[in-house]
Amino acid sequence: MGFIVEMGGGAVYREVVANFLDTSVQRPLLGLVYGRRRIGKSTLLVTETERRKGFYFEATRVASRVQLDRLGDQLGDHLGVGRLSFESWEDALNSLMALGSKAPIPVVIDEFGYVLEADRSIDSSIAAAFGPGAQRTMTRHRGNSQSRLILCGSAISVMRGLTIGEAPLRGRAGMELIMYADDFRAATLHLRDPDDLRTAVQVFAVIGGVVGYATEMVNFDLPKNSKDIDRWIVQRILSPGATMRNEAVALLAEDPVMSGSGALLLNSILTAIGNGSVSAGAISKRVGKPVSNLSAALNRLVEAGFVIRMEDPIREQRPLYMLDDPFLQFHFAVLHPHGALLRDRPPAEVWRTRLRAIFDSQVRGPVFEAMALTWARRFSSAETLRPDCHIGPSSVTIGGVEHQLDLVAAAPGQIPMERKIEAIGEAKAGQRLELRHLQHLERARVGFGPRAADAKLLLFGTDIDSRLSVVAEQRSDVEIIDLNRLYHGD
């Protein structure tokens, strides 16, 4: 089965941030922005801050004293008064809040996780700065602050933890924006030819919709066309000098969830999922741990944004666990298991003789299944699928054998086992969709019994056999979603 990539939307994110910054209320406001690295968070915040002549500070991984000195240098330069000296974060926050004494102004602390790492009390200091006592004091001495303080970070678990449970900032933030990578449609904008969908679908299977992966980290070199895919993967992903070669390792190492005594188990789970073990039972068998011992680790990976838990739309307590990012899938299926081989042999040879086939089956296929689920949720018309359907992967028993289904859409209902099945789908990338795939879905529909009697049969593919197309045109219960409809239609 595949995994789901949450939908990103640059224009939507800009609007959310702009609305927060331009709020006219005459009091300070706190906002959080977070999401994985290289998806454009900093670019967005720098742009919006510069437009409003605000203050932007990017923290680094240094001691708190060094951090405060850096902040004093940059804030003093921003104000044109020379270096400012801060004895504590409380002192620094007072100066940051004072920036908005006359009008709303953005104040951004980026890479906030580094600040928190050096001083675990900083969130309490921020909570106090937004408390009623601090506001009365500031009003008496400097006027009512209208600073719009935004804390930005890439460690999702750390940033989420700022506002949950009994965290000091719980209830203080007026904006909590989680940014995701671009969806597969938006990702085409980085290609040389956005209309070359055969190239687009393969590039997305490698780097997903992370803006940084499509620009700086591949030297702004994306494939010219589908014939250039192999060259691009070898040079920009597999080569010993490629930045992307070790990107996943660095990404995981930066998140505190992946450190400590449980790191081995967490990495083992990610490896299992990346290699096709996506149910709790399959993961348990792969890592050699009882299912009961995996629950906490799986929850940590979900909360950290590395794994997505997909509920079965027609069965209770049958979730599948999927990597949230195509490049993580590429890493754990292709790069991680074959690192030694790539060190010993020329990457072009290893790709041609071994890794291309693994990519097609263990990466390209699952990513395409995820794209089909995304299309069903976000882009399909009401005539194809009712908007309130429960959609996800599932399974059916045919002739005593359980078969996995890439997509099942079920009507609303409190009890999953009683939901009417609206549609059943299969997604194939890299192989031709033929009549046998339609016949498989027909058998699955029969296997579900009466509740699926009227279910539509949806076939997603990159290459469609003409005989299947003819049959689909003659039947109202069969729909084909080819690349053009996947990317442009509903």
N, C-alpha and C positions, 0 to 999 in steps of 0.2 A: 504494500500500500504506500501511498504518498504522504506528504506533509503539507501543512497549510502555511502560506506566507500571508501575514496580515496586510491589508491594503494601506498603502501610503498615499498622501495627497498634499503636494507642496503648497498649492493655492489654499487649501483648507487650513493647513497649519499656519500660513502667513496671516490669514484672516483671524484665526483664534488669538494669535499673539498680538496682532494689531488691536483687536478689540480690548484685550486686557490692558495694553499699554495706554490706550486712549480713553479709558474709563475716566469720567469727569469727577468722580467722587473725591472730595478733598480730605483724603486720608491715605496713609501708606497701604500698599497692597503687596501680597506675596504670591509668587507663582512658581511652579516647578515645570521644567521641561526635561524629559529624558527619553532615552532610546539607545540602541546600540551604536557603536562608533561608525563614523564615515557615512551617515545617512543625511547629513546636511543640517544638523542642529545648530552648530556654531555659525555656519554661514548665514542661516536665517536670522539668528539673534544679533550677529554683528551688523547685518544690513538694516534691521529694524532699529537697532540702537543708534547707528550713525545717522539715520534719517531724522531722528528726534534729538540729536546732539546729547545722547546719554553717555553713560560710562560702562565700559566692558572690561572685565578682568578675567584672565584665564589662569587658573591655579596650576601649580606644578607639584610634583611629588617631592616635597621638601619639608623640613621641620616648620612648625608653626611660626617660630620667630623669623625665619627667612621669608615665609609667606607674607607676614605682616610688613616686613621691610619692602618687599616687592610691591605690595599694594600701596604703601605709602609713597613710593617713588612714582608709580603710575597715576595715582589719584592727584598728587601734587602737580604733576606735569599737566594733567587734564584741567586743573583749576588755574594753572599758571602761577602758582605760589611757591614752587620749589618743593623739595622733599618734605613729606609729612611723617611724623613719628607716632606710631601707635604702640601703646604698651600692652594692649589686649585686643581681642576681637570685639569686646563690648565697645571699646574706644573707636575701633575702625567702623563698626556698624553705625555708631552715632554720626560719624562723618558721612557715611554713605546715605543714611536717611536724610541728612541735611541737604543733600543735593536737590531734593524735591521740595524745598521750603517755599518756592514761589509758584511752581507749576508742576504738573505730572511729568516725570522724567524716568526713563528706563535705567536700571542699574543691574547689570548682569554679572554673576559670579559663575564662570564656566568651570568644568571639571571639579564640581563641588565635592565629589567623593574624595579628592586629594586633601581638601581642607578638613573634612570630617575625619579622615584617616590620621591626620596630624593632631587634631584636637577634637576629642569625642564630645566635648561640651558645646560645640559651636551651634548645634541645633537648639539647645536651651537658650543660648545667648540671642539667637534670632527670634525665638518665641518671646523672650522678654522685650526685645526691641519693638515688637508689634503689640505688646500688652498695653492696657489702658494707662498704667503708671508711667511708662516711657513716653506715651503720647502727650500726657498732661505736662510732663517736664519739657518736652521739645516745644510744645505750643507756647509755654511761658518764655522760653529763651530764644527760639529761632522761627517760630511760626509753625503751622500745622504741616507736617511732611506729606508730600504727595509722591514719594518715591515708589516706583514699581519694581520691586526687587525680584529678580528671576534667578533661581538656583538651577543650574543645568548640569547633568551628569550622564555618564554612559553605563555605569554599573546599575542595571535596572533594579536588582534586589536591594541595593543600598538606597536608591532614591525612593523606591516604594516604601521602604521601611521608615521614611521620615514622617509619614502621615497615618500610619496604621497603629492599631492598639492604643497603648498609652504613650506614644511618641510625643515629644514636646510640641511638634508642629501640627499635630492632629487638630483639624478645625481652623487652622490659621490660613491655609492656602486658598486663594480665590481662583486659581487656575492650576490644574495638574494635567499637563499635556504629554501623552506618550506618543512619540513619533516612531513610525514604522518605515521600513524600506518601501520603495516604489512597488506598485503592483506590476504584473507583467506587461500591461498595456502602457503604463507610463514609462517603463524601462526602455521601450523602443526609441524614445526621444534622444537617447545617447548614441544610437547607432548611426553609421554613415548613411544608411538608407532605411528609414523607419518603416517603409512598406515592404521590406524584404523579410517576410514573416518566417521563412524557413531558417534564416540566420538568427532572427530574434529569439525563436523558441529554444535554440541550442545555446545561445549566449546566456539566456536567463537561467538555463539549467546549470550553468557553471557559476555565475556570480550573482544571480538573483537581481534584485532591484536596488542594491546599495550603490549610491551615487559615486562614492570614492573608489569602488572597485571598477567602475566603468570609465574612470577618468585618470586621476593621478597614479593610482596603484598599478595601472597597466600602461603607463606612459601615454595615455590618451590614444592607445592603439587598440581598436576593436576590429573584428574581422570585416573584410571588404564585402564578402558574400559567403554563402554556405560552403563553398570550396576552400575557403580560407580558414575555416574553423580549426582544423587540425594544426595548421601552422601557428595560429594564435594561442591555442592551448599549450602547445609545446614551449613556445617562447615566453609567454606571459604568465603561465601558471606552473608548469613543470620544471622549467629551467632552474638550475641552482642559484642563479642570480635574480630570479623573479621575486618581487616583493610579496606576491600572493602566495608563494610557496609555503611560507611560515605564518601567514596571516591568522589562520584559525588557532594555532598554538598561542600566539600573542593575545588574541582576543579572549581566549579562555583564561589565560594566566592573569589578565588584568582584573578579572572579576573575583572578589573575595569569596564568593560562593564556591569557587573551584579550588580554593586553597585549603590547607589543613589536613587533618587525618582522614577525612572522607573523600579526598580528591581522587584516589584510585578507583573507588566505586563509581563516582560520578562520571569519570572518563570512560569507564567500562560500560556504563549504561548508554552514554552517547555513541560509543563504538557499536554497541549491539543494535541500537535503533538505526544508525546509519547503514548498517549491513542487513536490514530487513526484519529484525526482531522487534516488532512494534506493539505487541500485546504484552501485558504484565507477565503472563506465563512464558512467552518466548524470551523476554528479557531475562527472567529468572533463570531459565535454562542456560542462556548464553553466558551470564556472569557467574553462575554457580551459587546463587543466593536464593533463599526462600522468598516468595512473593511478599510475605508479611514484612520482610526486612528491607524491601525496596521502596515502600510507600513514602517514607520521609525523604529519601534521596530524590525520587521522582518529583515530589512536590517542590523541592528546592530548585530543581532544574526548570520546572514550569515557571516558578516565581521569578527566576533569574532571566527568563526570556530565551532560554536555549532550546526548550522543548515545549510543544503544544499538546495538550490533552484533548483528544477528539472523542466526544461521546457518541455512542451508537444511537442513531435516531429511532431505532425500533426495539432496542433492548436496554434494560437497565444494567448498570455496573459492568459494561463491556467496552471500556474506553481503549483507544489506540493512542500510542505515544509517538509523536513525530517531530523531527527536527524542524525548527522554525525558519530555516534559511537554506536555500539551495547550495550556497558555498560550504556550509557545514556538512551537508550531505556529500558534496564532492570531496571534502577533506576526509571524512571518516570512511567513505567507500573506496576512494581512489588514492589519495595522497598518504594518509596515515598507514594503511596496511602495506604499502609498497614503497615506503621511504628508502629502505636499504637497496632495493632493486634500482630505484631512480638514482641513487648515489653511485652504484657500480656500473650501470649501463647508460648509454646515451638516451636522453629523454625521448627523442623522436622514435627510436627503435622500440623502447618500452611501450610508448603510446600505441604505436602501430600494431605490435604483436600481442599485446596483452590488455592494456588499460582502456583502449577504445571500446572493446566489447563490454568491459565492466561498467564504463560510463553509460553506455546505452541501456544496460539492464538495471543497474543499481542507482543511477542518478537521473538520467534523462527520463526514464519511465516514471519513477516516483514524482519527479517535479511536474511532469505533464499531468499526472493524476491530480496533483494539488491545484494546478491551473484550472482543471475542469471543475473542481469543487468551488474555487473562487468565482469562476464564471457563473455557476449555478446560483451562488449566494448573492452576487453583486450585479451581474449584468443581464441575466436572463429576463425575458419579458414575462408579464403575468399570464400571457397565453401559453407559455411553456411551463412555468412553475409558479404557483401561487407564492407571493412574497413572504408569507408567514410559515413556510415549510421548515421542518427540521431537516437539515442536510448534513450528511457525513458518510464515511465509509461504513460498510456493514458486511454481513455474510448471509448465505443461504445454504440449506442442505438439499442436495440433489442426488437421489439414488444412494442415500446413506453417506455421502461425502460432502464435507463443508467446503463451499467455494467462497472466496473473498470477492466482494463487489466494490468497485471504485467509488460508486456514488449511489446512495439511496435517499430519496426525498420523501418525507412523511408528513401528513397533515397534522395540524395542531392537535394536542391531546395531552392530558396529564399523565396517562399511563403509556409508556412507549410501546409495550407489547400489543396495545389495542389501537394504535394509530393506523389509519389507512395509508397505504403506500401509493404515493402520487407518481413516482418515477424511479426507474432503475437505470444506472448508467455505467458505461465502460469507456476507459480512455487508453489509447494506444499511441505511443510516439516511436517512430523509427521502424514500424512495421505497418503493412497495409491493412486497413480495416476491410473485412470481407463479410460475406453472408454468414460464415461460421460464428462470427462475433455476435451478430444479431440473433442467431439461433441459440447461442449461450444465454443471452438475456431473456429470450422467450422461455427457456427452461427454468431460469431463475424466477420469472414471474409466476410460472405454474407452481414452483416449489414454495412460494410464499402463501399460496392458497387464495381464498376469496378476497382477502383485504388488498390484494395486489391485482385484482382482475382487470381493473381499468388503468393500470399504471402505464405511463409512457416509457418508451425505450429510447434512451439517449446514447448516441455513439459519438465520442470525441476522437478525432484522429488527425494526424499530419498528412496522411496519404489515404485516399478513399478509393476503393475498387468501384468501377463504373456500374457493375451489376448491383452492388449494394445501393448506390445512389438511385438507380431506377426503381428498386423495390421501395425505398424510403419515400420517394415521390408519390407512390401509389397508395401509401398507408398513412392514416392520420395519427397512428399511435407510435410512429417511429420518426425521430428527428436526428439529423446528422449535424454535428458542430465541427466544421472543418476549421482550418487556421483563420480564414477570413472572418468567419462568424465568431470565432473565439476572441479575436482581437478587435473586431469592429462592429459586430452585430449583437443581437439580443435573442 
